[in-house]
Amino acid sequence: MKLLRTIECGLALVTVLGGTVAKVLAQGAPPVAITDCEVLQYIPVHAHPFWRPFGPYPVGSVYTDGVQIKYVNHGPLTATRVAFRVDYRGDVQRIIDVGTFSPGAPINHTFGQLTGDAWLGPKPNACRVVAVRFTDGTVWHAGRL
């Protein structure tokens, strides 16, 4: 990524990414708001041990089964990529959701990250939006984490 110039208004940058110019915005509130972020608990359905990415786990073990993030795009344009940072008891995961996220439409997606951790309740320590890409190539970025 080659930095062409810094724009003085705010923390905006113009960058070249694979021959295209993208404007990166890094100020203000995120254009995507998280309405709920919950770590899911595995509910056993079999009466025998089974294999998970970090298993085998015997029936009755209490561990996580992914993370569910509900959010709304409050930006003026349709978003095509939203990046989240989720911290669950020290296990920090970057989750990227790719699709078509229209302004005002509620999104409810479940992701496989955090599967296999010890389940210590549904609420993560932190769940935040770190970047959003829009259809016009504009990117909002949270800056330093």
N, C-alpha and C positions, 0 to 999 in steps of 0.2 A: 504494500500500500504506500503510495507516494503522496506526501502532503504537498499540495499546490500552494495554498495560502490560508491564513487564518482570517476569518471575518471578524471585525471588531465588535459587532453587536452581539452581545451574549457570549456563549461558548460554542459557536457554530464553526464547523470545519468543512472545507470542500476537499474531498478525497477522490482518488482514481482507483476504482475497483474493477479489474478486468476490462479496462477500456471505457467504462461508463463513469459518469460523474454522479456522486451521491452527496447530498447535504446531510451532515450529521448535527443534530441538535442535542445539547446536553444541559438544559436548564429547565426550571419549572417542574411542576408536578407531572407524573407519568400520564400519558394519554390513555393508558389502559389501567382500570381500577380492579383490583382483586376484591371480589365480594365474599369469597370463602376459600380457605385453603385447609384441607384436612388429610391427614395421614390415615390410610385405611388399615383396619385390622383384618387379618386372615380369619375366615370362618370355616373350620374344617367340615368337609362333606363326606369324607371317607373314614372308615374305621381301621385304617392301616397307615404305617409310615409312608411318606411320599418324598419325592425329590423336588427341591426348589433351587434357585441359583446358588444359594449358600447353605443348602441342607445336606443330608436328609433331616427332617424334623419329625418327631413323634407326634401323634395326634394329641391335641391339648396344649401344644406349645403356643405361646402367645407371641406373634411377630407381625411385622407390617406386610401389607399387600399392595403397595403403591401409594400414590398421592393423587388426590382429586383437587383440581383448581377450577374455581368458578370466577369468571371475570367479564368485564364489559369494556369495549372500545369506546372511549369518550372523545377520541380524536376526530378531526374533520374528514378524514379519508379512511378507506378500507385498509386494514392492516393485513399483511401477508405472513408475518413472522413475529412471534412474541417470545422473548426469553425471560425466564424466571430464575431466581436463586432461592432454593429452599434449604433451610438448616433444621435438621431434626436431631437434636441431642448430640450435635457435633458432626454428624454426617451431612456435609454440604453437597448438594447436587445442583447442577445447572440443567434446567429443563427447557427445551425449545419446542414450541408449538407452531406448526406450519399449516397454513390453510388460508381461507378467506374469511376475515373477521370484520363484518360490516359495523359501522358506527351505531351504537345503541343496542345492538343485538347481544343478549346474554349468551355466554359460552360456558359449557360445563364439560371438561375433559378429564379423563383419568390417565395417569402415566405410570409406567413400571418402575421408575426410579424409587429408591428407598425400600424396595421389596427385600424382605429377609432380615431387616433390623429387628431388634427387640422392640415390641410394641409398648410404648410408654404413654399412651393417650393419643387423642386425635390431633392435637394442636402442635404444629412445628414451632421451634424457637423463632424462626423468621421465615417469611414468604414474601418476596417482593419482585416487582417487575424491574428488569435491568436493561432491556432494550426492546424497541418496537420498530419494525420496518413497514412502510406504507407502500401502496401501489405506485406512487409517483417516484419512488426511490429514496424518499426522505427517511432518515433513521433518527429516532429519539434514543438517547443513551443516558443512563443514570449517572455516568461518570465513575468516580472511585467507589468501590464497594466497602 
